[in-house]
Structures are given as C-alpha cells and as structure tokens.
Amino acid sequence: MKSNRNRNLHQTPQNTPNNLPYTQRRLKTKPTLLLLLILLIGNLFWLVLWLLPSDDVTSPASQDGSEEIAAVDGEPITSQQWLSAMENRYGKETLQGLVNEAVMEKAAKKYKIDVKDEEIDLEIALLRSAQDTNDTTLHSLSAEQLRQKVRAQLILDKVLTNDVVVEEEEAKKYYDENKSLYNIPTTYRTSMIIVNSKEDAERVEKELKSGSDFTVLAREHSVDAASASLGGDIGFITSSQTTLDPAVLQEVEQLKEKETSKPFVLSDGRYAIATVTEKMEGQSFSFDQVTGHVKRQLALEQLPPSITPETFWKEFNATWIYGESKK
C-alpha cells in the first residue's frame, strides 16, 4: 500500500525544522507528547498515593476530605479541594490515557503483536539522537520508565498500522536516502551547574570535592533555571547538536562516564561544571535491523486522522464515567 504523501519522503533531508524527514519529525513530536502524557498520569497517581495518609486508622477529617493540606492567610485548603481541582483539570485526559493504554494492550494480544527488546533499544537510541536540548521528556524518566513508555508507544503504533502494507522496495529506498538517521553518534547524558563567575565555579567545585551531591548543588547554585530544576540534567547530547554551546561539547567529550569536569568558561562568559552520568556509544543500524521501524513510519504516514486509540474502544467494550461515546 502506497500513498502520494510518501513521494516527498524520497527527497534529501534538510537541516531546517520544517524540512526534516518524517521519521525525525515524528521522533521529536509524537513520542514526546505521548511520553509526557503517560508520565503525567504516573506522576499524578504517585503523588496522590504519597500524600494520602498511610495509617491503618484514618481520621474523620481524612475520611470526609476536610483535612487541611495548605493554608493562605489562615484560610485552609482541604484535601478534597485539592483532589477535586486535579480531577477537573487533569482527570479526563488522565483517565483517557489509562483506558487507551489498556485497550492497546488488549488489541496487541488479540492481533498477536509483540514488542522485542531490540525494538525498544532502537527507538531509545533514535530518541536520544534526535532529542532537542530544550526537550525535558527524557530527563525526568528512569531507564526502566523510559523502556515502559517506549514499549507503550510501539504497541500503539503497531496496532494502528496492523493492516497497512508497505512494500520492501519503498522501505529500502527511504532507508538509503536517510541513512544518516540510523548512524547514531555517541551520546552523553550530561548534567551541568552554570554560575556567573570563576569564583562561584571554584566554590562549587570545592563543595563537590568535599562530598556534596551534584544535583543538590545544581538546584542551589545553577543560574540556568531550566536545568537547575532537574538537578542540572540537560539530557543526552551529541557532537552533532548545533544549539549547544561548543565549550560544553568540548568538555563532555573528554569525560568518562561518572566523571566531573573542572570549571570551564562558556561562550557568554559564564562558567560551568559538567558531569557525564551516562555514555552511550555510537551505533550504525543496517537496513535489516531497522526494516520494521522504517515500514512502521511509512505506514503511520498513510493513516487517516480518524484512526486513533479511541477507534478500538467499542471493540474491547471500553467505558468511562464521562459517558461520551467513542468511535
């Protein structure tokens, strides 16, 4: 099965965002949005479980939701108000995500669709190489969480494209014209502490040598708000990234895994200390290794917008409290 929309896939990829090959555009958008949604679901439920009382005997205030969990100028905010606000703001989307994930698992079993570890490894490698330095999706996930999210994405893609056929020649042509996507450079998961002066950097370095935790110091001292909130984590970086200060790449490429740099000056005059928390050696994937991935990307582009996880709700008798019918 072929689509006229696939014709533009056979053009040489460009460097501008609007002309990126479909595979790379999708790597930077669709998985990111889905991973963020699923991560939000998990975080919300863990947060609720963590904050709810753990005692076997629950107080009357806890039972009726009147327990005070915050106050402003003496006016209390109760647990019931908090939970209601979360449900109103995120409840529908969270529940929809949970139902979709369960439906996709059922569909995968019915259609005998499985996800191999090698497929997850490939998707993670591609995600890391295509990651934008401003994208914090991968920063906040542990290795196991990332594998779980990628597996869920693969199940979704495989179910949605189960009936779409892509010819071998079409997939091979796309691979040949986009080999650079499958030549993954070495990636370094990096954390940084950025300060305004050499003196500040030397003080931070002294604290590190005395045993202070890097993530704690990043939150306390780093002037880069985005990375400081994540304990200095800026995600996976590669030598091909053009949006990152060259001084950072130069330092990071000289570090071993778990090694921390000395203070170095950035192009804007500020100082930084970097550490490599994880190093993934570069990989080159042959067509045989990525055939399934390429065919799946081409198949996804052929899908009409109406094909979504909700399309399968009726088939698997999925219902929810909001009462809206799903096609």
N, C-alpha and C positions, 0 to 999 in steps of 0.2 A: 504494500500500500504506500502510495507516494502522495505528496501534496505539493501544490505550486509554491507554497510558502517555503519549501525546502530549497528552492533554487538559490536563494540568497545565502544559504549556508555554505555554498561552494566558492564564495569569494574569499580572498585572502584577508585574514583578520587584521583589523586596525587597532591602534592603541587608544583611540578615544572611546569614552564610555558608551556612546551611542552606537558604535560600530563593533563592539566586542562580539565574538562568536556566541551563538545561542547558549552553548554549554557553559561558558564562563559567566554570561549574564545571569543564567539561572543559578549557578553556584553562588553568586553574590546577592541574590534576591530571595528566591523561593525558599531554599533551605533555611536561610536566615530568619525569615518571617515565621516559618513553621517551628523552628527550634526555639525562637523567642516565645511563641505561644505556649508550647509544651513546657518550657522552663518556667513560665509564669504560673501555669497550672500547678506544677510541682511545688514551687516556692510558696504559693498561697496556702496550699493544704498543709505543708510542713510548718508554716508559720502559725496557722490556726492550732494545729496539734501541739506545737511547742508552748504556746501561750495559754492554752486551756489548762485548768487545774488538773494535777495528776493524782491528787489524793483519792483514796477509795471512797471516802465520805465527802460529798460535795455540799458546800454550804447553801442555805436557802437563797442567798443573794446570787450565787453562781447558777442555781437552777432556773431562776426566773430572768436571768440576763441583766440583772441590775448591778452586777459587780462593777465597781469603779476601776477603770484601767488608765484613766488620764483625767486631768483637770485643767481648766483655764480660768484664772482669776476666781478660783473657788467653785466654778461650775463644773460638775463631773461629766465625763464621757463614759458611758457604760459599755460593757462587752456586747450587749445587744445592739446598741447603736453602731458599734464598730463592725460587727458581723453583718448587719443589715446593709451598711454602706458598701461593704465589699461585695455582697451579693448583687446589689443594684448596679454597681459599676463593672464588675467582672464576672458575675455569676453565670450569665447566659453564655458568654464566649467560653468560659472555663468548662461548663458542662458540655457544650457542643464539641469542644476539643476532646473531652473524655469519651463521649459517645462515638465520635469519628474514629478514634484510635481503636476502640473495642470492635466497631464494625469492620474496620480494615483487617484486624486480626482474624475475625470470623471468615471474611472473604478470602484471606490468604489460605486458610485451612481448606475451605471449600474448593478453591481452584488449584490446590496443591502448589502454592507459591512459597518458596523458602528464601532465606537470605543467608548467604555464606559469609564467614569471617573475612575472606579475601575481598568480597564486595564492599564490606564496611571499611576495610583498610584503604581501599582505593578511594572511596568517597571522602574519607577523612583527609587523605593526602591531597586531594584536589581542593577540598575546602580550605586547608591551611595555605596552600599556594596561592589561592585566589582571594584570600581574606584581605579586606581593606583595613588599614591600621585604625580607622575610626569605628570599625565594627567590633563591638564588645561581646558578640554572641558566644564565641568560643572561649573567651577569657574566663567566664563565670561557670564553666562546666568542668567537672572532673573527667578523667579519662573514661570511666565507666558510664557516666551520664551522657557524654558525647556519643559513645557507641550505641547507647539505647536510643538516642534521638535520631541518629543516622539510620539505625535499623527501622525505626518507625517511618521515616521518610522513604526508605527503599520499599517497604511494604506498600505504602500509599502509591508510589509511582508504578510499581509492578501490577498492582490491582487495576489501576486506572488504564494501563496500557496493555492489559492482558489480551485483548482481541485485536490489537493493532500489529500489522506485519510490516517490517522494514527489510528491504532486500539487502543481501550481503554486500553487493557492489556499491550500493548507496552509502552504507556504513563505512566501507573501506575508503571510498572517495573522501568522505568527510574526515576520517582519521588522517589520511595522507595530507590533506590541506590544513590540518590543525594539529600537527604533531607536537607543536610547542606546548599545547595544553597538557600533554601527557609526559613531558620531560620535566619532572618536578625538581626544583633546586633544593638544596639543603635548607631546612627551616629551623629557626631558633625561637623557642618560646622565651620571651625576654621580659624582664621587669626593670623599671628604672626609677631612680629618685632624681628629680630635677630641682636645682636650687639656683639662687640668683648670683652667688659669688663663690670664688675659690675657697674663701674662709669657711663658708657654710658647708661646702662639699667636704672639706677636710674634717670638720666637726662630725659630720655624718659618718665619714669613713672611720673615725676614731671610735664611734659608738658601735659600728659594725664589728670592728676588731675586738671590742670588749664583750661581744656576745649578743648584742641587741638584734632582734629579729628584723629582717629586711622589710617585710610587709608592714610591720608596725611603724618603722621609721618612715616609710613611704607615705603612709597616711598622715603622719605628724609633720613631716618636713617638706614633702614634694610640693612645688608650686604649680604643677600640672594637675588641675582638678580632676580631669577625666581618669587618668591613670592612678592618681593618689587614692581615689575612692575604691579602686580594685587592688590596693596594696602594691601599686607600681606596675601591675601587669599590663603590657601593651600587646599581648598576643604573640602570634607567630610571624616572624619577619624573615624576609629573604633578600638576597642581593639585587633582585630584580625590581624591588619596590622603589618607585620614584618619589613617593610622598613622604619618605622618612629622611631625616637629617643624615647625610652621608657619614658624619662623625660617629653616629650610633652604629651603623653597619660596620664601619671600620673596626670599632672596638669589639663588637659582638662576635665577629668572625674570628677573632683571635682568642676567644674564651672557650674553655672546655665546659661540658655540662656541669652544673652546680658551682661554677666559678664566678667570682665577682670582680669587676674591673676596678682600677684606680679612678679617681676623679678625672674627667676629661671635659674639654670645652666644646660647646655646641656652636653652630654657625651663627646663632643670635647673641653669643657672648655669655650665655648662662652656662652652668656646669651640671654634669650628670654623673651618676654612678649606675652601672648596668650589671645585671646578673642573668645568666642563662639557666633557666630552670629545666629546660628540656631541649634536646637537639635531635632532629630527625634528618638522617642522611638523605641526600637526593636520590631519586628513583626515576627510571625511564620505563614506561609501560609499552609493551608491544601491542599490536592490534588484537592478537588473540587474547591478551589479558583484559582488554577494555571493550571487546565486542559487545558484550551485554550492556555496558554503560552507554556506549555510543548509540546503539539501537534504541535504548530507552529514551535518550534525549530527543532523538529524531521523532520517535513515536509520541512523546509528550507534546511536541510542537503541532502535531496533527490533530490533537484532541480539541473538540469544540468546547467553548467556555462552560457549557451546561453540564459537562461531566465533572462532578465533584464527589467527595466522600458521601455527601448527603444523598446522592443518587442511589446509594445502596441501603439506605435506612429501611425502606419498605421491605426489601428482600430479606433482611435479617430481623424484621419486626422490632425496630428500634423506636422507642417512645421517650418523651421527656415532659417535664412539668409545664413547659411553656405552651404546649398544645398546638403548635404550628405544624402543619403537615409539611413533609419534606418530599421532594420529587425523587 
